[in-house]
Amino acid sequence: MAKITVLIVDDIPETRENLRKLLYFEPDIEIVGTAANGREAIDQARKVQPNIVLMDINMPDMDGISASQEITRVAPMCQVIMMSVQSEADYLRRSMLAGAMDFLTKPFTSEELSSSIHRVFQMGASRRAAMPAATLDPSLGGVPGVGQVPAGGAPPQGKLLLVFSPKGGTGCSSVAANLAIALHKASSRKIALVDLSLQFGDIDAILNLQGHHSLADAVGRGDELDGDLLNALMSPHASGIKVMAAPPSPEMAESISSEEVKVILSLMRQEFDFVIADTCSYLDDTVLAAMDLADRLLLVMVPEIPSIKATKQLFEIAEALEFPSDHIDLILNKVATRDDIRADQIGNSLRHSILAQLELDPRSMRLATNQGLPLVMGQPNLPLAAAFAEIAQQLLALLEPKPVAPVEEPAEVGKAERTKRVGLFGRLKK
């Protein structure tokens, strides 16, 4: 098995040696070179074409930012991981603008370093596999990834898919994570997964992410928050998607307002083709704010009476909020072969068709969750993984651009007035 090749770039000899020691016991990682400044890094990257470049920011002669920009040109298959003792937003933004795929704040542990290298390497592998056929600029020597003319036109407008369940325990977060990855695999488009379960979100655990930032870092930024900073605050996943984690502690959720959530989601729609939002099982202001922007509402339920009852109530609330019924997709999860309640009975009861059924496979789901490796990646041949792939294809078809029907002005005004009210009951008040 080929090893992950790494180039270490730092102006301090002791730091370069310490990085070697941190990676010494990693059997699948090989140090193929070192450099003391940006110019040396560019020369080394051109010669050895490493998989990963560990790049310090502050160096004499040429800094890491400038070097990274040039390395993406001379060695486009390289993935840069930026390192710095500074963790300010400006450093993050500049690093991501320069092409860095991850940012490590010094000092870091061997586990954090190894995890970042493996994650970024897998991202690079996913991107290479998904790279479309393109025309190369002969002036750049036919280097893959440089001077390419992308196939197709401008990317489609970002779509927000809100994954919600009015009852806990339906597997909402697992559905959101697997669906985000399945959408990326099916379309190779830019996918964002955001955890809006602000108090007890667990998307980062499901995906085995150890990022240093969360949604809480994006609030209160004002005009400072732009696409570059947003991308810097999101964690790259090996599947190729990017993830905005929930705050690391429940009390931090109180500092995030629904209006700030709207701002962040709106910005995500500008940066990504699809935004998948996982939510808590409660119609709070955060979920209602996301509903205001959602293109489709994916309702996750299970074949149990309490779940059916709660879903029926949700349909009534959605109607009162004037959320279009034909933009709601039912996903029936945890379906067993001998269930007393059949899918057709549930559909008739709710007077709404079921988009997809996901079979009950607790052993495989538990293994995927505990390993931090979603089914669609770790066990892609399972029927359950195939079902997620099918849902992704269905959603892609549903979200194909269609002619926009004219909207009557009074209805639009009414909706605007409702979204200004706070809380569910405030919105439902006539």
KEMARVO-90419 format. One record per residue (C-alpha): x, y, z. Coordinates in Angstrom, 3 decimals. Layout:
REM residues N
X; Y; Z
X; Y; Z
...
REM end
This chain:
REM residues 430
X; Y; Z
0.000; 0.000; 0.000
1.382; 3.390; -1.014
2.268; 5.732; 1.799
1.054; 9.312; 2.230
4.001; 11.492; 1.282
4.559; 14.630; 3.364
6.714; 17.729; 2.904
7.480; 19.682; 6.108
7.976; 23.446; 5.798
9.078; 25.490; 8.831
11.893; 27.981; 9.376
12.805; 26.558; 12.809
14.954; 23.371; 12.624
13.709; 22.134; 16.010
10.090; 22.385; 14.817
10.863; 20.415; 11.667
12.498; 17.711; 13.768
9.604; 17.644; 16.233
7.154; 17.166; 13.377
9.260; 14.246; 12.141
9.091; 12.688; 15.592
5.326; 13.187; 15.837
4.888; 11.229; 12.595
7.631; 8.649; 13.170
5.281; 5.894; 14.336
2.702; 6.417; 11.574
3.272; 3.394; 9.290
1.409; 4.877; 6.306
3.068; 8.329; 6.348
6.465; 9.084; 4.800
8.421; 12.337; 5.124
9.841; 13.009; 1.647
11.432; 16.385; 2.272
11.804; 19.490; 4.414
12.112; 23.182; 3.655
13.053; 26.220; 5.721
11.095; 28.855; 3.805
8.466; 29.328; 1.129
10.842; 29.388; -1.849
12.462; 26.116; -0.822
8.972; 24.651; -0.317
7.940; 25.534; -3.872
11.098; 23.925; -5.318
10.630; 20.784; -3.207
6.940; 20.513; -4.039
7.690; 20.799; -7.757
10.329; 18.065; -7.555
8.760; 15.478; -5.245
5.012; 16.229; -5.764
4.050; 15.263; -2.182
0.504; 14.377; -1.167
0.574; 16.734; 1.828
2.509; 19.911; 2.628
2.714; 20.906; 6.301
3.207; 24.654; 5.943
4.122; 27.192; 8.618
2.707; 30.672; 8.007
5.353; 33.048; 9.343
8.719; 32.449; 7.658
11.498; 34.676; 6.287
12.074; 35.275; 2.562
8.617; 33.947; 1.549
5.792; 33.211; 3.972
3.506; 30.187; 3.949
0.554; 32.062; 2.422
2.480; 33.102; -0.692
4.146; 29.704; -0.965
0.830; 27.865; -0.762
-0.613; 29.941; -3.587
2.311; 28.996; -5.831
2.305; 25.329; -4.777
-1.320; 24.953; -5.852
-0.092; 25.943; -9.327
3.101; 23.860; -9.619
1.800; 20.831; -7.686
-2.022; 20.926; -7.957
-2.483; 17.456; -6.490
-0.806; 18.631; -3.261
-2.973; 19.371; -0.249
-1.698; 22.079; 2.115
-2.204; 21.978; 5.871
-1.353; 25.338; 7.400
0.302; 25.593; 10.825
0.546; 28.640; 13.065
0.629; 29.751; 16.677
-1.933; 32.367; 15.607
-5.565; 31.267; 15.311
-7.224; 34.585; 14.483
-9.918; 34.736; 11.830
-7.682; 36.682; 9.454
-5.089; 33.910; 9.417
-7.801; 31.333; 8.760
-9.259; 33.341; 5.894
-5.902; 34.020; 4.254
-4.911; 30.364; 4.569
-8.080; 29.109; 2.890
-7.778; 31.751; 0.176
-4.267; 30.459; -0.498
-5.633; 26.951; -0.989
-5.024; 25.345; 2.407
-7.370; 22.468; 3.238
-6.902; 22.524; 7.009
-5.466; 24.743; 9.719
-3.648; 23.493; 12.822
-2.951; 25.791; 15.752
0.398; 25.159; 17.449
1.028; 23.323; 19.654
-0.883; 20.230; 18.530
-0.673; 16.559; 19.427
0.530; 13.693; 17.246
-3.068; 12.444; 17.106
-4.351; 15.816; 15.857
-1.586; 15.986; 13.253
-2.104; 12.436; 12.034
-5.879; 12.871; 11.905
-5.551; 16.048; 9.856
-3.126; 14.455; 7.384
-5.330; 11.393; 6.848
-8.489; 13.483; 6.525
-6.995; 15.936; 4.035
-5.380; 13.116; 2.049
-8.743; 11.380; 1.696
-10.296; 14.657; 0.594
-7.662; 14.932; -2.099
-8.347; 11.385; -3.242
-12.075; 12.116; -3.478
-11.443; 15.273; -5.471
-9.071; 13.518; -7.898
-11.551; 10.708; -8.477
-14.378; 13.195; -9.038
-12.362; 15.527; -11.285
-14.220; 15.882; -14.609
-12.578; 15.651; -17.995
-11.215; 19.068; -18.871
-9.059; 20.980; -21.294
-5.522; 21.690; -20.087
-3.611; 24.873; -20.770
-0.515; 23.779; -22.754
1.475; 26.687; -21.304
1.311; 24.972; -17.924
2.820; 21.745; -19.217
-0.359; 19.704; -19.080
-0.346; 19.522; -15.299
-3.687; 18.050; -14.095
-5.805; 20.550; -12.279
-4.068; 23.631; -13.648
-5.514; 25.819; -16.385
-8.550; 23.576; -16.694
-11.701; 24.751; -18.374
-14.517; 23.324; -16.237
-17.201; 21.346; -17.988
-20.684; 22.857; -17.987
-21.788; 26.329; -17.077
-22.125; 28.197; -13.808
-22.946; 26.112; -10.724
-26.616; 25.873; -9.766
-28.053; 28.076; -7.039
-27.442; 26.610; -3.609
-30.345; 24.588; -2.216
-31.105; 24.197; 1.490
-32.442; 20.818; 2.621
-33.736; 20.829; 6.185
-33.702; 17.414; 7.885
-36.186; 17.418; 10.760
-38.183; 15.059; 12.933
-40.841; 16.139; 15.448
-39.904; 13.115; 17.594
-36.491; 12.173; 18.927
-34.916; 8.807; 18.258
-35.817; 8.601; 14.576
-32.215; 8.708; 13.354
-32.376; 12.236; 11.971
-28.654; 12.997; 12.338
-27.555; 9.730; 10.730
-29.908; 10.385; 7.828
-28.505; 13.909; 7.394
-24.859; 12.757; 7.466
-25.332; 9.842; 5.067
-27.497; 11.894; 2.736
-24.939; 14.726; 2.534
-22.200; 12.278; 1.533
-24.516; 10.426; -0.876
-25.381; 13.719; -2.598
-21.697; 14.518; -3.037
-20.975; 11.053; -4.444
-23.925; 11.277; -6.830
-23.204; 14.760; -8.142
-19.611; 15.755; -7.205
-21.050; 19.132; -6.235
-20.076; 21.284; -3.264
-21.967; 20.027; -0.208
-22.187; 21.622; 3.233
-23.547; 19.837; 6.296
-24.507; 22.095; 9.200
-25.551; 20.955; 12.680
-28.406; 23.147; 13.901
-29.026; 21.012; 16.969
-27.236; 23.735; 18.851
-27.243; 22.302; 22.372
-26.501; 18.614; 21.812
-25.519; 18.268; 18.168
-23.522; 15.165; 17.310
-22.743; 15.410; 13.594
-19.044; 15.836; 14.426
-19.103; 12.584; 16.418
-20.974; 10.702; 13.692
-18.313; 11.798; 11.186
-15.383; 11.443; 13.607
-14.374; 15.064; 13.133
-12.089; 16.846; 15.566
-12.326; 20.379; 14.265
-11.385; 23.378; 16.354
-14.300; 25.556; 15.223
-18.085; 25.485; 15.335
-21.159; 27.512; 14.483
-20.511; 29.604; 17.601
-17.317; 30.959; 15.985
-19.305; 32.304; 13.035
-21.731; 34.460; 15.064
-21.156; 38.053; 16.046
-18.745; 38.639; 13.145
-20.817; 41.294; 11.388
-19.326; 42.338; 8.048
-16.234; 40.269; 8.800
-18.114; 37.058; 7.994
-17.702; 36.270; 4.321
-17.342; 33.156; 2.211
-13.636; 32.774; 2.921
-14.013; 32.967; 6.682
-17.052; 30.679; 6.586
-15.065; 28.008; 4.724
-12.191; 28.417; 7.164
-14.505; 27.769; 10.107
-15.905; 24.590; 8.553
-14.239; 21.188; 8.918
-13.315; 19.269; 5.769
-14.417; 15.630; 5.777
-12.714; 12.757; 3.976
-15.815; 12.274; 1.820
-15.343; 15.682; 0.220
-18.106; 17.536; 2.068
-17.550; 20.375; 4.540
-19.122; 20.430; 7.990
-20.170; 23.206; 10.344
-20.345; 21.616; 13.787
-22.677; 22.567; 16.618
-21.172; 24.461; 19.574
-18.986; 22.232; 21.786
-20.982; 22.989; 24.944
-24.755; 23.444; 25.427
-24.551; 26.843; 27.086
-22.908; 28.340; 23.990
-26.146; 27.773; 22.070
-27.733; 30.690; 23.920
-25.400; 33.128; 22.162
-26.677; 32.141; 18.699
-29.795; 33.982; 17.543
-32.170; 32.846; 14.822
-31.278; 35.878; 12.727
-27.593; 34.949; 12.866
-28.513; 31.422; 11.791
-30.318; 32.912; 8.790
-27.272; 34.968; 7.859
-24.985; 31.936; 8.062
-27.341; 29.697; 6.065
-27.795; 32.374; 3.402
-24.033; 32.686; 3.060
-23.672; 28.911; 2.849
-26.139; 28.852; -0.039
-23.863; 31.262; -1.875
-20.816; 29.081; -1.266
-22.250; 25.576; -1.760
-24.512; 23.808; -4.235
-26.382; 21.969; -1.474
-26.654; 22.731; 2.237
-27.942; 19.910; 4.447
-29.107; 21.146; 7.861
-29.598; 18.691; 10.718
-31.906; 19.941; 13.472
-33.213; 19.137; 16.922
-36.717; 17.674; 17.417
-38.219; 20.953; 18.537
-39.720; 23.840; 16.575
-37.657; 26.595; 18.139
-36.666; 29.879; 16.508
-33.557; 28.285; 14.980
-35.569; 25.598; 13.158
-38.225; 28.115; 12.102
-35.538; 30.415; 10.727
-34.109; 27.527; 8.715
-37.600; 26.657; 7.449
-37.941; 30.192; 6.111
-34.993; 29.524; 3.797
-35.445; 25.808; 3.118
-36.064; 24.580; -0.416
-37.233; 21.215; 0.877
-38.146; 19.842; 4.286
-37.081; 16.223; 4.802
-39.286; 14.767; 7.526
-37.789; 11.699; 9.171
-40.212; 9.387; 10.957
-40.468; 5.777; 12.124
-43.426; 3.331; 11.838
-44.670; 3.965; 15.377
-47.901; 5.635; 16.521
-46.222; 8.509; 18.470
-44.050; 9.351; 15.473
-47.015; 9.251; 13.080
-49.046; 11.473; 15.404
-46.234; 14.032; 15.723
-45.665; 14.023; 11.961
-49.358; 14.660; 11.322
-49.228; 17.623; 13.716
-46.158; 18.911; 11.903
-48.022; 18.867; 8.595
-50.761; 20.977; 10.178
-48.219; 23.472; 11.484
-46.430; 23.601; 8.126
-49.733; 24.391; 6.435
-50.406; 27.193; 8.920
-46.916; 28.551; 8.239
-47.647; 28.304; 4.503
-44.743; 25.969; 3.875
-45.665; 24.204; 0.596
-46.785; 20.624; 1.140
-45.206; 19.526; -2.124
-41.823; 20.666; -0.771
-42.047; 18.198; 2.134
-40.481; 14.777; 1.655
-41.263; 11.912; 4.027
-38.467; 9.498; 4.880
-39.662; 6.418; 6.756
-36.714; 5.146; 8.803
-36.122; 1.918; 10.736
-38.568; -0.149; 8.683
-38.687; -3.842; 9.664
-39.983; -6.618; 7.433
-42.802; -7.608; 9.777
-43.881; -4.195; 11.025
-47.505; -3.986; 12.138
-47.864; -0.609; 10.436
-47.138; -0.620; 6.718
-45.783; 2.279; 4.697
-48.918; 2.550; 2.559
-51.048; 2.831; 5.707
-48.852; 5.646; 6.996
-49.030; 7.449; 3.652
-52.806; 7.186; 3.590
-53.082; 8.402; 7.173
-50.899; 11.440; 6.476
-52.319; 11.971; 2.982
-48.797; 12.364; 1.739
-46.581; 10.061; -0.276
-43.432; 8.596; 1.259
-40.268; 9.502; -0.632
-38.174; 6.625; 0.686
-38.003; 3.792; 3.183
-34.856; 2.917; 5.132
-34.669; -0.565; 6.556
-33.966; -1.305; 10.200
-30.333; -2.394; 10.482
-29.279; -1.535; 14.027
-26.038; -3.505; 13.978
-24.655; -1.823; 10.863
-25.785; 1.625; 11.989
-24.268; 1.172; 15.437
-20.971; 0.049; 13.902
-20.964; 3.036; 11.537
-21.708; 5.471; 14.355
-19.113; 4.067; 16.738
-16.452; 4.035; 14.030
-17.324; 7.535; 12.870
-17.639; 6.166; 9.343
-21.089; 6.647; 7.764
-22.671; 3.676; 6.008
-22.380; 5.143; 2.530
-18.594; 5.249; 2.976
-17.762; 2.290; 5.220
-20.401; -0.211; 4.067
-21.490; 1.015; 0.601
-22.727; -2.413; -0.555
-25.419; -2.688; 2.106
-29.051; -2.236; 0.988
-29.369; 0.614; 3.486
-26.423; 2.451; 1.884
-27.978; 1.892; -1.541
-31.223; 3.412; -0.231
-29.388; 6.614; 0.720
-27.892; 6.749; -2.768
-31.379; 6.394; -4.239
-32.708; 9.225; -2.052
-29.860; 11.419; -3.275
-30.804; 10.729; -6.885
-34.470; 11.480; -6.161
-33.609; 14.789; -4.517
-31.328; 15.792; -7.377
-34.239; 15.211; -9.754
-36.651; 17.157; -7.544
-34.251; 20.085; -7.280
-33.601; 20.447; -10.989
-34.223; 24.090; -11.985
-37.817; 24.703; -13.016
-39.623; 27.798; -14.334
-40.567; 30.059; -11.436
-44.304; 30.687; -11.173
-45.363; 34.278; -10.385
-46.194; 34.883; -6.731
-49.104; 37.055; -5.713
-47.967; 40.097; -3.765
-50.396; 39.749; -0.825
-49.190; 36.221; -0.025
-45.568; 37.373; -0.065
-46.311; 40.284; 2.222
-48.122; 37.998; 4.649
-45.163; 35.656; 4.802
-42.782; 38.526; 5.451
-44.924; 39.704; 8.347
-45.042; 36.226; 9.849
-41.302; 35.683; 9.770
-40.802; 38.810; 11.851
-42.680; 37.254; 14.760
-40.751; 35.354; 17.391
-41.509; 31.753; 18.340
-43.898; 29.210; 16.906
-47.056; 30.600; 18.532
-46.140; 34.116; 17.427
-45.961; 32.903; 13.848
-49.208; 30.963; 14.031
-51.068; 33.929; 15.509
-53.495; 35.355; 12.947
REM end
